[in-house]
Amino acid sequence: MVALFLPCAGGVEALLADEVQRITGMTQESGRSRDRVAETTRGGVWVDGDERTAMALNLESRLATRVLWPLADAEYRHEDDLYSMARDLPWQQWITPEQTLRVDVAAMRSPLKSLNFAALRIKDAVCDSLRESAGARPSVDTRNPDLPLALFVGPEHATLYVDTSGDALFKRGWREDTGEAPLKETLAAAMLAAAGWQGRAEDGPLLDPCCGAGTIAIEAAQMACGIAPGALRGFAFERMLPFRPHAAAWRELKRAAQARVHAPAVPVFAGDVSFRMTDFATRNAQRAGVQQAIEFKTADALQRPPPAARGTLMMNPPYGERIAPKGSGSDTARQGFEGGGSSAEFFGALATQWKRQYPGWTAWLLSPDMKLPTLMRLKESRRVPLWNGPIECRMFRFDLVAGSNKPAAAAPSGTA
């Protein structure tokens, strides 16, 4: 057993811990050593497990960005300390001279002047070790290595991991068509998790009226159909020596995931004012195996009637330059998602539309604008901190009531 580390976007840690519990069957218990139980920390979750655990987390996690297998942790002052940390590791158990490797480095307040040189010293340690034990050294492949390594260097400590995922887990294997500033699949899944929407019949329908490339809707539809997020892609661990004896367990995990796929438990609706984006989203949904589970419609978000009496609205609306004014006149707010109209005009018109046509619905919007409720003249019942890459955002919840700026039942506000 080792303490696997699953990094995630800021604000997602608690949601990821809940997901890890579901996937592994483990219970989180604060105040315990991380080598015994799952533990939430800044930027991710530790969970003890083995090769099967790592395979299951790669296949099933919607929220983690990677599944990292720790190899070494040590104090350091310069690059030679990193070489010493890696030099004596049993690399012959992980890689052969005929295979390839890559070293990625991330740093936080590190005294090192060159992260590239830090990566080079780790690579040198691996190659020197293999040359000594096997008489030859592996090559470097920066695109598709057999053994991707991840080095994290802080002010005094360095940790070296094997990246069992390879490509980041938000790369589900279905998105080929994208629009401007596409939402990562892991963040879309985090939005759904923050809203408590799990694709069950009791969760009710979901609508993204401004779907762009369809990320939120496709994540939701896969959940509604029981499709594992990693079902359409491969992983680096499939080529790693320690995982080869577990090939039968990996086939079993994939068969079990496939057996869980079913007809959608709840309808998902999506659309965009742009025919181009609706077409992109439809093609992505087809590749993701959920085209039949999503009803796409090219329509203006400010005019689209509700597809059901009750449900959940979820949006990642444009912000910043994505909603900068480009036109003028009375139609600019209505055309906001094509770039015309100010954000104040658009969000004010959106709130009016919702109060008129969507009473009884719950709306969730992701935005970096902390004053969004004021722009919409609505009172949020909850706000959840989430990071969209480097952008600090909030998920605002609005409980919609006809003709009123107040929610039907205000829930306690979360952390702002």
N, C-alpha and C positions, 0 to 999 in steps of 0.2 A: 504494500500500500504506500502511496505517496500523496503529498498534498498538491493536488492539481490547482492551477490558478486560471480563472475565467475572467479576463478583463471585459469591461463594458463601458458604455457611454456614461458620463456624469449624470447622476440622478436616478440611474437604473439599478443601482446595487441591490436595494431591498426587493425589487421586482425580480431580479435575477436569482436572488437567494430563494424566493418562493418557487421559481421555476426549477431550480436545481433540486429542491426538495421533492417536487413532483416526479422529476426524471429519475432520480437515484433512490427515492424512497427514504432518504435521510431526513432527519429533523435538525433544524438549526438550534443551537444552544449557545447563547452568548456567554462570554467569560471562560470558555474552554479552549484548550490548546487546539490550534488549527490542524494538527496532525490526527485529531480524533473526530472532529465534527466539521460541518460546513460553517464558515465564518465570513461575514460581510466585512469588507474593508473598503477604503477609499479607492474607487476605480475598478472594483471587481469583487469576486467571491472566491475564497479558498474552499476546497472540498476534498476530503480524503477518498481515494479510489485506486483502481488498477486499470489495466488495459481495457477491460470491458466497459468500465465507467467512462473512460476517455472516449471510446467509440460511441457510446450511447449519447454523451453530451454533445459531441460533434453532430450527430444525426438529428437530435431532438431539440437543441436549444435555439430559440428564436431571439434571445436577448444578448447572449455572449458574443463577443467579436472574435475570440479564439479560445482554444483549449490548450493550455501550456503545461508541459511536464517539466518540473524543476530538476536541474542537474547539480547546481552548485550555488552557494551563497557565501560571500566572503567580503571582508574589508579590503579596500584598495586605496592607493594613492596615485598610481600612474599605470600606464599600459602594461608594464612588465608584471604587475600584480595580477592583471587579468589573464596574462599568459600562464602564470603559475597556477591560477585557479583552475584553468581548463586543461592544463598539460597532463595531469595524472588521472583524468577521468577515463573510464573503460570504453573508449570510443569504438573498439572492435565489436562491442555488443550492439552498437547503433548503426554502423556504416561500414561498408567494404571499400577498398580502394577503387573498385569499378563504379561506385556510386558518386553522387554529387552533393554539395552542400552550399548553403548561403547563410550569412550572418547579418541579421538586422539589429540595429542598436537604437534604443530610446534612452533619453537622459532627462533628469530633473535635478537642477542645481549641481550638476557634476563639475568638478574642477578640470576635467579633461578638455584639451583644446581641439582635438580632432576625433570625432566619433568614427570616421572612416578608418583611422589608425587603430582605434579600439577593436573594430570589427576584424581588421587584418591580423591583430595579435591573437584573437580567438581562432581565426582560421589557421594561423601558423601552428597553434597548439594542437589542433585536431590533426593536421597533416603530419606534424612531427611525430605525434603519437602513433598514427597508422603506419608511417614509414618505418618506425622502430619495431612495431609488432607484426606487420604484414609485409614489409619490404617495399611498399608502394604507397602513394598518397592519393586521396580522392581529388576530383576537380571541383571547380566552382561553377555553379549554374545560378545566375541571378534571376531567372524567370520561373523555372519549374524544378527546384532541387529535390533530391530524394530525402535530404535531411535539412529542413529549415531550422535555424537556431535563432533565438531571440535573447539579446542581452539588454538588461535594464541597469543603468548606472545612476545612483543617487549621489548625495554629497559625500558619503563614506562607504556605502555598501554597493556591491554589484551582485546581480542574480542572473544566472544563465539558464535558459529553458530550451527544451525541444518544443517547437511549434507543431503540435499534432494535426492542426487544421490545414496548414498550407495557405491557400487563399483565405482571406478574412471571411468569417461566417456570414456576413451580410451579402456575400456573393452567392446567392441561392442557385444560380445556374439557369435562370429563366429570363432575366432582364437584358434584352439586347437593344430595345428601343427606349430612349430616354429623352426628356425635355430639358428645360433650363432648371438648374439647381435641383436635381432629383433627390428625393428623400431616401436615405438608406433603409433597407428592409428591417434591420435591427431596431431602428428608431420607430418605424411604423409599428412594429410589434410591441415596442415599449409603450406607445400611445394607447394601443388596444389594451395592454395589461394594466396601465394606469387607470383606464376607464372601467376595468373589471369586465370587459367584453371578451368572452372566451369561445364564441362560436356555438353556444348552446341554444336550444330552442327558447329557453327562458330569458336569454339575453335580448331577444327581439331583433328586428331587422337593423342593418347598418347601411348608412348612406354617406358616401363621399361625393359631394356635388362639384368638387373642383379637383378631380383625381389625378391630373397630370398623366404620368406614365402608369398610374394604377397601383402604386405600391401598397397603399393602405388597404384598398379593396382586395388585392390579391392575397396579402397576408391574412386578411379576415376570412376570405373564401377558403384558403387552405386550412385554416383552423376549423371552419364550419364543416369541412369535408374530412377532417382527421388526417391531413397530409403532413408528414414530417417535413420541416423546413430544409433538411439536408438530403432529401430523397432524390434530388435530381443532379447531384454533384459528387465529385470525388474528394478525397482527403489525403493529406500527406502521410498519415499513419499507415495507409494501405501499402506503402513501399518501405516501411521501416522494419528493421530486423526484429525488435522485440514484439512486434504485433503479428508477425507471420504465424506463430503457433496458435493465434486466436482467430484465424481466418474463418473457421466454422462458426464461432460465436458472432463474428461480424455478419456472416450470411444470415444467421438466425435473427439478429437485430433488424436487418433490412426486410426479411420476410415478415416479421411481426409488424413492422411499420406499414408495409403494404397491405397486410390483412386488416388494418384499422381503417383504411380508406372507405368512405361511405358517401352516400348522397348528402348534399348540404342539409344541415340541421336547421338552418335559418337563412333567409334570403339576404343577399348583399347587392346593393345598388350603387352605381357610380356613373360619373359623366364629367364632361368638361365643356366649356363654351367653344373650345377649339376642336374642329373635326379631326385635325392632325393628331392632337393628343388623345382623343378618344380612340382613334385607330391604333396608336402606339399601345395604349393600355389594353386594347382587345387582343392584339398580337402577343403581348407579354402574358396575358391571362391564358391564352391558348398554350403557350410553352410551359406555363406553370401547372397545367392540367385542371384549370378551374374556370374555363370560359363559360361552361354551362351553369356555373354557380353564381355568376355575376350578370346583372342586367345593366348593360351600358346604354347611355343615352346622351347624345350631344345636346346640351341645353345650357342656358344661362343660369347660374346659381341664384340670381336674383329674381328668377321667374319660375323656376322648377317647382311644381307642386309636390307634396309629400307622396311617396309611393306606398305608404301604410299609415294607419291611424296613430301608431306609436312606434318609436324606435330611437336609434342613436345616430346623430350627425357627427361626423369626425372629419376634420379638415386641417391641412397644413397650408394655410393661405399664403399667397405671395407677400413678401415684406421687403423693406429696403428698396433697392433699385428694381426689384421684380414688380413693384406696383407703382413705380414713378409715373407722374402724369405725362401723358403724351398727346392728349387731345383736349378738347374743350366742348362746352355745350351741355345740355341737360342729359344726354345719354352717356356721359363719361363714367358715372358711377356704375351704371348697368353694365358697362363694358370693362369693368375694372380688371378682370382676369386676362384681358388681352392688352393690358398696359395703359388703358385710358382711365383717367379719374384718380383723385387723391385717395389715400387710404381712409381718411375721415369720411369722405363721401361713400366709398364702397362699403365700409363696415357699418355705417349708419343705415344704408339701404338694406344691407343683409339682415341686420337686426329687425328692421321693419317687416321684411319678408317673413322672417321666422315667427314673429309674434302674430302675424296675420294667418299664416298657413300651417305652422308647425307646433301649435299648442299641444302639450303632452310629451313632446320629444325632449331628449337630453342632447345638448350640443357640447362638443369638445373641440377647442381650437388651440393649436400650437403657435406661439408667437413670442418674439423677443421684446415686444412692446408691453411693458408692465402696465400701461394705461389703456390697453385694449378695451376693457369693460367700459371705460369712460367714453371711448370712441363709439361703442355700440349702444351706449345708454342702457346697459344691462348690468345687473349685479351678479357677479360670479358666486357660485356656491362652493367652489373649490379651486385651488390653483396648485399645480404640481410642478416642481422644478425639473427640467430636463435640458440636456445640452444637445444641440444640433451641430455636431462637430465642435468648432471653437465658439459657437454662438450660444450664449446663455438664454434659455427660453422658459416659458411657463405654459403648461397645459391648463387652459381655463375651462371650467365646466359651467354651463348655463342651463338651468332648468326652465324651459320655455312655457310661458303662460300667455294666453291671448290678451292683448291690450294692456299688459302690465310690464313694468321694468323690473319687477321683483320675481325671484324664483318661487316655485310652488312651495318648496320646503327647503330652506337654506340649510345645508349641511355645514359642520364646523370647517373653517378654512384650514387648509394645510399650510405648510411652511412656505413663505414667500421668498 
